[in-house]
Every structure is written in structure tokens, then in C-alpha cells.
């Protein structure tokens, strides 16, 4: 891999980037949909990832199939936003913080 390509990988996948796996060549235990977080891109162009299954296998950008995923923080924010929108639409669920307001928490 050329130096320019490695630098581009480092820019595209900085530490903390969420990753979602489609396929990792030669690693059947790494299932489609597995999520992880980039820990670094090394000087050989391997993308090191902390996977949710506890693995720390690196991605090879030329062989493996993956994409930038959504972080767990984004997912939680989306969930709260959807709950808020349900509240705004008048579809409150009994007992939810949005239905009872802060005064309902005991």
C-alpha cells in the first residue's frame, strides 16, 4: 500500500470511528453486522479495531468489507429523540418519563 493511501486511511478512520463489519477475509467467527471502534491505523495500513465480541483483529482495507457505523452514543440519542417525537405526537406511553414529566419520578 502506498504512503498516500495509508495517510488517507488515517484521515478517514481516526481513533474512535465506529465500524460495522460485513465480512472479514478468513475469519468466520467475525460475523456480518459486528460492531467495533477504531483504535488506530498503523503504518502498514491495517485498521485496528476493538470489536464488541472482545476481539482486536485488525481490518485490511484491501481485503475486508466494512463501513463506518453508528456509535452507541448516536444510537442512544436517536432512541431518545424517537421517544420525544412520540410524546410530541401525543402517543405517550404510560409510565414513561415523557408521559409523567419530571414530577412523576419518585
Phi and psi in radians as a Rosetta constraint file:
Dihedral C 1 N 2 CA 2 C 2 CIRCULARHARMONIC -1.324 0.35
Dihedral N 2 CA 2 C 2 N 3 CIRCULARHARMONIC 2.689 0.35
Dihedral C 2 N 3 CA 3 C 3 CIRCULARHARMONIC -0.956 0.35
Dihedral N 3 CA 3 C 3 N 4 CIRCULARHARMONIC -0.726 0.35
Dihedral C 3 N 4 CA 4 C 4 CIRCULARHARMONIC -1.097 0.35
Dihedral N 4 CA 4 C 4 N 5 CIRCULARHARMONIC -0.677 0.35
Dihedral C 4 N 5 CA 5 C 5 CIRCULARHARMONIC -1.145 0.35
Dihedral N 5 CA 5 C 5 N 6 CIRCULARHARMONIC -0.714 0.35
Dihedral C 5 N 6 CA 6 C 6 CIRCULARHARMONIC -1.144 0.35
Dihedral N 6 CA 6 C 6 N 7 CIRCULARHARMONIC -0.730 0.35
Dihedral C 6 N 7 CA 7 C 7 CIRCULARHARMONIC -1.100 0.35
Dihedral N 7 CA 7 C 7 N 8 CIRCULARHARMONIC -0.662 0.35
Dihedral C 7 N 8 CA 8 C 8 CIRCULARHARMONIC -1.122 0.35
Dihedral N 8 CA 8 C 8 N 9 CIRCULARHARMONIC -0.702 0.35
Dihedral C 8 N 9 CA 9 C 9 CIRCULARHARMONIC -1.077 0.35
Dihedral N 9 CA 9 C 9 N 10 CIRCULARHARMONIC -0.741 0.35
Dihedral C 9 N 10 CA 10 C 10 CIRCULARHARMONIC -1.105 0.35
Dihedral N 10 CA 10 C 10 N 11 CIRCULARHARMONIC -0.623 0.35
Dihedral C 10 N 11 CA 11 C 11 CIRCULARHARMONIC -1.278 0.35
Dihedral N 11 CA 11 C 11 N 12 CIRCULARHARMONIC -0.670 0.35
Dihedral C 11 N 12 CA 12 C 12 CIRCULARHARMONIC -1.327 0.35
Dihedral N 12 CA 12 C 12 N 13 CIRCULARHARMONIC -0.605 0.35
Dihedral C 12 N 13 CA 13 C 13 CIRCULARHARMONIC -2.146 0.35
Dihedral N 13 CA 13 C 13 N 14 CIRCULARHARMONIC 1.139 0.35
Dihedral C 13 N 14 CA 14 C 14 CIRCULARHARMONIC -1.187 0.35
Dihedral N 14 CA 14 C 14 N 15 CIRCULARHARMONIC 2.830 0.35
Dihedral C 14 N 15 CA 15 C 15 CIRCULARHARMONIC -0.872 0.35
Dihedral N 15 CA 15 C 15 N 16 CIRCULARHARMONIC 2.328 0.35
Dihedral C 15 N 16 CA 16 C 16 CIRCULARHARMONIC 1.702 0.35
Dihedral N 16 CA 16 C 16 N 17 CIRCULARHARMONIC -0.159 0.35
Dihedral C 16 N 17 CA 17 C 17 CIRCULARHARMONIC -1.154 0.35
Dihedral N 17 CA 17 C 17 N 18 CIRCULARHARMONIC 2.222 0.35
Dihedral C 17 N 18 CA 18 C 18 CIRCULARHARMONIC -1.312 0.35
Dihedral N 18 CA 18 C 18 N 19 CIRCULARHARMONIC 2.445 0.35
Dihedral C 18 N 19 CA 19 C 19 CIRCULARHARMONIC -2.198 0.35
Dihedral N 19 CA 19 C 19 N 20 CIRCULARHARMONIC 2.490 0.35
Dihedral C 19 N 20 CA 20 C 20 CIRCULARHARMONIC -2.159 0.35
Dihedral N 20 CA 20 C 20 N 21 CIRCULARHARMONIC 2.223 0.35
Dihedral C 20 N 21 CA 21 C 21 CIRCULARHARMONIC -1.510 0.35
Dihedral N 21 CA 21 C 21 N 22 CIRCULARHARMONIC 2.415 0.35
Dihedral C 21 N 22 CA 22 C 22 CIRCULARHARMONIC -1.799 0.35
Dihedral N 22 CA 22 C 22 N 23 CIRCULARHARMONIC -0.821 0.35
Dihedral C 22 N 23 CA 23 C 23 CIRCULARHARMONIC -2.780 0.35
Dihedral N 23 CA 23 C 23 N 24 CIRCULARHARMONIC 2.399 0.35
Dihedral C 23 N 24 CA 24 C 24 CIRCULARHARMONIC -2.032 0.35
Dihedral N 24 CA 24 C 24 N 25 CIRCULARHARMONIC 2.059 0.35
Dihedral C 24 N 25 CA 25 C 25 CIRCULARHARMONIC -0.975 0.35
Dihedral N 25 CA 25 C 25 N 26 CIRCULARHARMONIC 2.200 0.35
Dihedral C 25 N 26 CA 26 C 26 CIRCULARHARMONIC 1.278 0.35
Dihedral N 26 CA 26 C 26 N 27 CIRCULARHARMONIC 0.215 0.35
Dihedral C 26 N 27 CA 27 C 27 CIRCULARHARMONIC -2.267 0.35
Dihedral N 27 CA 27 C 27 N 28 CIRCULARHARMONIC 1.340 0.35
Dihedral C 27 N 28 CA 28 C 28 CIRCULARHARMONIC -1.099 0.35
Dihedral N 28 CA 28 C 28 N 29 CIRCULARHARMONIC -0.381 0.35
Dihedral C 28 N 29 CA 29 C 29 CIRCULARHARMONIC -1.279 0.35
Dihedral N 29 CA 29 C 29 N 30 CIRCULARHARMONIC -0.243 0.35
Dihedral C 29 N 30 CA 30 C 30 CIRCULARHARMONIC -1.621 0.35
Dihedral N 30 CA 30 C 30 N 31 CIRCULARHARMONIC 1.678 0.35
Dihedral C 30 N 31 CA 31 C 31 CIRCULARHARMONIC -1.411 0.35
Dihedral N 31 CA 31 C 31 N 32 CIRCULARHARMONIC 2.672 0.35
Dihedral C 31 N 32 CA 32 C 32 CIRCULARHARMONIC -1.001 0.35
Dihedral N 32 CA 32 C 32 N 33 CIRCULARHARMONIC 2.375 0.35
Dihedral C 32 N 33 CA 33 C 33 CIRCULARHARMONIC 1.619 0.35
Dihedral N 33 CA 33 C 33 N 34 CIRCULARHARMONIC -0.146 0.35
Dihedral C 33 N 34 CA 34 C 34 CIRCULARHARMONIC -1.075 0.35
Dihedral N 34 CA 34 C 34 N 35 CIRCULARHARMONIC 2.397 0.35
Dihedral C 34 N 35 CA 35 C 35 CIRCULARHARMONIC -1.936 0.35
Dihedral N 35 CA 35 C 35 N 36 CIRCULARHARMONIC 2.658 0.35
Dihedral C 35 N 36 CA 36 C 36 CIRCULARHARMONIC -2.778 0.35
Dihedral N 36 CA 36 C 36 N 37 CIRCULARHARMONIC -3.135 0.35
Dihedral C 36 N 37 CA 37 C 37 CIRCULARHARMONIC -2.283 0.35
Dihedral N 37 CA 37 C 37 N 38 CIRCULARHARMONIC 2.296 0.35
Dihedral C 37 N 38 CA 38 C 38 CIRCULARHARMONIC -1.126 0.35
Dihedral N 38 CA 38 C 38 N 39 CIRCULARHARMONIC 2.302 0.35
Dihedral C 38 N 39 CA 39 C 39 CIRCULARHARMONIC -1.790 0.35
Dihedral N 39 CA 39 C 39 N 40 CIRCULARHARMONIC -0.520 0.35
Dihedral C 39 N 40 CA 40 C 40 CIRCULARHARMONIC -3.070 0.35
Dihedral N 40 CA 40 C 40 N 41 CIRCULARHARMONIC 2.861 0.35
Dihedral C 40 N 41 CA 41 C 41 CIRCULARHARMONIC -2.024 0.35
Dihedral N 41 CA 41 C 41 N 42 CIRCULARHARMONIC 2.126 0.35
Dihedral C 41 N 42 CA 42 C 42 CIRCULARHARMONIC -1.490 0.35
Dihedral N 42 CA 42 C 42 N 43 CIRCULARHARMONIC 3.101 0.35
Dihedral C 42 N 43 CA 43 C 43 CIRCULARHARMONIC -1.270 0.35
Dihedral N 43 CA 43 C 43 N 44 CIRCULARHARMONIC -0.126 0.35
Dihedral C 43 N 44 CA 44 C 44 CIRCULARHARMONIC -1.635 0.35
Dihedral N 44 CA 44 C 44 N 45 CIRCULARHARMONIC -0.103 0.35
Dihedral C 44 N 45 CA 45 C 45 CIRCULARHARMONIC 1.585 0.35
Dihedral N 45 CA 45 C 45 N 46 CIRCULARHARMONIC 0.167 0.35
Dihedral C 45 N 46 CA 46 C 46 CIRCULARHARMONIC -1.419 0.35
Dihedral N 46 CA 46 C 46 N 47 CIRCULARHARMONIC 2.403 0.35
Dihedral C 46 N 47 CA 47 C 47 CIRCULARHARMONIC -1.716 0.35
Dihedral N 47 CA 47 C 47 N 48 CIRCULARHARMONIC 1.908 0.35
Dihedral C 47 N 48 CA 48 C 48 CIRCULARHARMONIC -1.458 0.35
Dihedral N 48 CA 48 C 48 N 49 CIRCULARHARMONIC 2.334 0.35
Dihedral C 48 N 49 CA 49 C 49 CIRCULARHARMONIC -2.336 0.35
Dihedral N 49 CA 49 C 49 N 50 CIRCULARHARMONIC 2.437 0.35
Dihedral C 49 N 50 CA 50 C 50 CIRCULARHARMONIC -1.661 0.35
Dihedral N 50 CA 50 C 50 N 51 CIRCULARHARMONIC 1.885 0.35
Dihedral C 50 N 51 CA 51 C 51 CIRCULARHARMONIC -1.527 0.35
Dihedral N 51 CA 51 C 51 N 52 CIRCULARHARMONIC 2.651 0.35
Dihedral C 51 N 52 CA 52 C 52 CIRCULARHARMONIC -1.145 0.35
Dihedral N 52 CA 52 C 52 N 53 CIRCULARHARMONIC -0.288 0.35
Dihedral C 52 N 53 CA 53 C 53 CIRCULARHARMONIC -1.565 0.35
Dihedral N 53 CA 53 C 53 N 54 CIRCULARHARMONIC 0.098 0.35
Dihedral C 53 N 54 CA 54 C 54 CIRCULARHARMONIC 1.645 0.35
Dihedral N 54 CA 54 C 54 N 55 CIRCULARHARMONIC -0.167 0.35
Dihedral C 54 N 55 CA 55 C 55 CIRCULARHARMONIC -1.290 0.35
Dihedral N 55 CA 55 C 55 N 56 CIRCULARHARMONIC 2.751 0.35
Dihedral C 55 N 56 CA 56 C 56 CIRCULARHARMONIC -2.246 0.35
Dihedral N 56 CA 56 C 56 N 57 CIRCULARHARMONIC 0.482 0.35
Dihedral C 56 N 57 CA 57 C 57 CIRCULARHARMONIC -1.085 0.35
Dihedral N 57 CA 57 C 57 N 58 CIRCULARHARMONIC 2.440 0.35
Dihedral C 57 N 58 CA 58 C 58 CIRCULARHARMONIC -1.513 0.35
Dihedral N 58 CA 58 C 58 N 59 CIRCULARHARMONIC 2.613 0.35
Dihedral C 58 N 59 CA 59 C 59 CIRCULARHARMONIC -1.525 0.35
Dihedral N 59 CA 59 C 59 N 60 CIRCULARHARMONIC 2.532 0.35
Dihedral C 59 N 60 CA 60 C 60 CIRCULARHARMONIC -1.887 0.35
Dihedral N 60 CA 60 C 60 N 61 CIRCULARHARMONIC 1.960 0.35
Dihedral C 60 N 61 CA 61 C 61 CIRCULARHARMONIC -1.092 0.35
Dihedral N 61 CA 61 C 61 N 62 CIRCULARHARMONIC -0.365 0.35
Dihedral C 61 N 62 CA 62 C 62 CIRCULARHARMONIC -1.561 0.35
Dihedral N 62 CA 62 C 62 N 63 CIRCULARHARMONIC -0.285 0.35
Dihedral C 62 N 63 CA 63 C 63 CIRCULARHARMONIC -2.070 0.35
Dihedral N 63 CA 63 C 63 N 64 CIRCULARHARMONIC -0.578 0.35
Dihedral C 63 N 64 CA 64 C 64 CIRCULARHARMONIC -1.623 0.35
Dihedral N 64 CA 64 C 64 N 65 CIRCULARHARMONIC 2.714 0.35
Dihedral C 64 N 65 CA 65 C 65 CIRCULARHARMONIC -1.967 0.35
Dihedral N 65 CA 65 C 65 N 66 CIRCULARHARMONIC 2.059 0.35
Dihedral C 65 N 66 CA 66 C 66 CIRCULARHARMONIC -2.746 0.35
Dihedral N 66 CA 66 C 66 N 67 CIRCULARHARMONIC 2.956 0.35
Dihedral C 66 N 67 CA 67 C 67 CIRCULARHARMONIC -2.537 0.35
Dihedral N 67 CA 67 C 67 N 68 CIRCULARHARMONIC 2.903 0.35
Dihedral C 67 N 68 CA 68 C 68 CIRCULARHARMONIC -1.258 0.35
Dihedral N 68 CA 68 C 68 N 69 CIRCULARHARMONIC 2.223 0.35
Dihedral C 68 N 69 CA 69 C 69 CIRCULARHARMONIC -1.758 0.35
Dihedral N 69 CA 69 C 69 N 70 CIRCULARHARMONIC -2.869 0.35
Dihedral C 69 N 70 CA 70 C 70 CIRCULARHARMONIC -1.850 0.35
Dihedral N 70 CA 70 C 70 N 71 CIRCULARHARMONIC 2.375 0.35
Dihedral C 70 N 71 CA 71 C 71 CIRCULARHARMONIC -1.289 0.35
Dihedral N 71 CA 71 C 71 N 72 CIRCULARHARMONIC 2.783 0.35
Dihedral C 71 N 72 CA 72 C 72 CIRCULARHARMONIC -1.096 0.35
Dihedral N 72 CA 72 C 72 N 73 CIRCULARHARMONIC -0.548 0.35
Dihedral C 72 N 73 CA 73 C 73 CIRCULARHARMONIC -1.123 0.35
Dihedral N 73 CA 73 C 73 N 74 CIRCULARHARMONIC -0.765 0.35
Dihedral C 73 N 74 CA 74 C 74 CIRCULARHARMONIC -1.098 0.35
Dihedral N 74 CA 74 C 74 N 75 CIRCULARHARMONIC -0.714 0.35
Dihedral C 74 N 75 CA 75 C 75 CIRCULARHARMONIC -1.094 0.35
Dihedral N 75 CA 75 C 75 N 76 CIRCULARHARMONIC -0.772 0.35
Dihedral C 75 N 76 CA 76 C 76 CIRCULARHARMONIC -1.118 0.35
Dihedral N 76 CA 76 C 76 N 77 CIRCULARHARMONIC -0.721 0.35
Dihedral C 76 N 77 CA 77 C 77 CIRCULARHARMONIC -1.081 0.35
Dihedral N 77 CA 77 C 77 N 78 CIRCULARHARMONIC -0.752 0.35
Dihedral C 77 N 78 CA 78 C 78 CIRCULARHARMONIC -1.078 0.35
Dihedral N 78 CA 78 C 78 N 79 CIRCULARHARMONIC -0.722 0.35
Dihedral C 78 N 79 CA 79 C 79 CIRCULARHARMONIC -1.085 0.35
Dihedral N 79 CA 79 C 79 N 80 CIRCULARHARMONIC -0.804 0.35
Dihedral C 79 N 80 CA 80 C 80 CIRCULARHARMONIC -1.131 0.35
Dihedral N 80 CA 80 C 80 N 81 CIRCULARHARMONIC -0.683 0.35
Dihedral C 80 N 81 CA 81 C 81 CIRCULARHARMONIC -1.125 0.35
Dihedral N 81 CA 81 C 81 N 82 CIRCULARHARMONIC -0.715 0.35
Dihedral C 81 N 82 CA 82 C 82 CIRCULARHARMONIC -1.107 0.35
Dihedral N 82 CA 82 C 82 N 83 CIRCULARHARMONIC -0.699 0.35
Dihedral C 82 N 83 CA 83 C 83 CIRCULARHARMONIC -1.118 0.35
Dihedral N 83 CA 83 C 83 N 84 CIRCULARHARMONIC -0.730 0.35
Dihedral C 83 N 84 CA 84 C 84 CIRCULARHARMONIC -1.097 0.35
Dihedral N 84 CA 84 C 84 N 85 CIRCULARHARMONIC -0.732 0.35
Dihedral C 84 N 85 CA 85 C 85 CIRCULARHARMONIC -1.131 0.35
Dihedral N 85 CA 85 C 85 N 86 CIRCULARHARMONIC -0.666 0.35
Dihedral C 85 N 86 CA 86 C 86 CIRCULARHARMONIC -1.053 0.35
Dihedral N 86 CA 86 C 86 N 87 CIRCULARHARMONIC -0.733 0.35
Dihedral C 86 N 87 CA 87 C 87 CIRCULARHARMONIC -1.084 0.35
Dihedral N 87 CA 87 C 87 N 88 CIRCULARHARMONIC -0.786 0.35
Dihedral C 87 N 88 CA 88 C 88 CIRCULARHARMONIC -1.138 0.35
Dihedral N 88 CA 88 C 88 N 89 CIRCULARHARMONIC -0.500 0.35
Dihedral C 88 N 89 CA 89 C 89 CIRCULARHARMONIC -1.505 0.35
Dihedral N 89 CA 89 C 89 N 90 CIRCULARHARMONIC 0.039 0.35
Dihedral C 89 N 90 CA 90 C 90 CIRCULARHARMONIC 1.408 0.35
Dihedral N 90 CA 90 C 90 N 91 CIRCULARHARMONIC 0.257 0.35
Dihedral C 90 N 91 CA 91 C 91 CIRCULARHARMONIC -1.838 0.35
Dihedral N 91 CA 91 C 91 N 92 CIRCULARHARMONIC 0.965 0.35
Dihedral C 91 N 92 CA 92 C 92 CIRCULARHARMONIC -1.273 0.35
Dihedral N 92 CA 92 C 92 N 93 CIRCULARHARMONIC 2.459 0.35
Dihedral C 92 N 93 CA 93 C 93 CIRCULARHARMONIC -1.605 0.35
Dihedral N 93 CA 93 C 93 N 94 CIRCULARHARMONIC 2.325 0.35
Dihedral C 93 N 94 CA 94 C 94 CIRCULARHARMONIC -0.967 0.35
Dihedral N 94 CA 94 C 94 N 95 CIRCULARHARMONIC 2.343 0.35
Dihedral C 94 N 95 CA 95 C 95 CIRCULARHARMONIC 1.507 0.35
Dihedral N 95 CA 95 C 95 N 96 CIRCULARHARMONIC -0.115 0.35
Dihedral C 95 N 96 CA 96 C 96 CIRCULARHARMONIC -1.337 0.35
Dihedral N 96 CA 96 C 96 N 97 CIRCULARHARMONIC 2.751 0.35
Dihedral C 96 N 97 CA 97 C 97 CIRCULARHARMONIC -1.056 0.35
Dihedral N 97 CA 97 C 97 N 98 CIRCULARHARMONIC -0.546 0.35
Dihedral C 97 N 98 CA 98 C 98 CIRCULARHARMONIC -1.289 0.35
Dihedral N 98 CA 98 C 98 N 99 CIRCULARHARMONIC -0.556 0.35
Dihedral C 98 N 99 CA 99 C 99 CIRCULARHARMONIC -1.368 0.35
Dihedral N 99 CA 99 C 99 N 100 CIRCULARHARMONIC -0.643 0.35
Dihedral C 99 N 100 CA 100 C 100 CIRCULARHARMONIC -1.655 0.35
Dihedral N 100 CA 100 C 100 N 101 CIRCULARHARMONIC -0.318 0.35
Dihedral C 100 N 101 CA 101 C 101 CIRCULARHARMONIC 1.288 0.35
Dihedral N 101 CA 101 C 101 N 102 CIRCULARHARMONIC 3.073 0.35
Dihedral C 101 N 102 CA 102 C 102 CIRCULARHARMONIC -1.134 0.35
Dihedral N 102 CA 102 C 102 N 103 CIRCULARHARMONIC -0.521 0.35
Dihedral C 102 N 103 CA 103 C 103 CIRCULARHARMONIC -1.164 0.35
Dihedral N 103 CA 103 C 103 N 104 CIRCULARHARMONIC -0.310 0.35
Dihedral C 103 N 104 CA 104 C 104 CIRCULARHARMONIC -1.457 0.35
Dihedral N 104 CA 104 C 104 N 105 CIRCULARHARMONIC -0.149 0.35
Dihedral C 104 N 105 CA 105 C 105 CIRCULARHARMONIC -1.491 0.35
Dihedral N 105 CA 105 C 105 N 106 CIRCULARHARMONIC 2.215 0.35
